[in-house]
């Protein structure tokens, strides 16, 4: 949900694309919960909090999530500047954790 909201625009088509990718890649993906988070971006953790939480997960799962975030960011055929910044910062925070 953070990636969908990264550019400050919550677009229904982008949510649906992200839901499809999440369902395909993550066995316990919850579409309803995901959509609720996307529609309420103020309830999302900030990037550093998210990176801290990711740092507690197995490295192979974190890599899967990063790849999923990259796919979501590129799902509309272009990488928005804010999405690129978000990915770069997230990867930087994760590197600091390791």
PyMOL commands that set and color helices and strands:
alter all, ss='L'
color gray80, all
select helices_A, chain A and resi 2-5+12-25+31-39+41-43+47-54+59-74+81-97
alter helices_A, ss='H'
color red, helices_A
deselect
rebuild
show_as cartoon
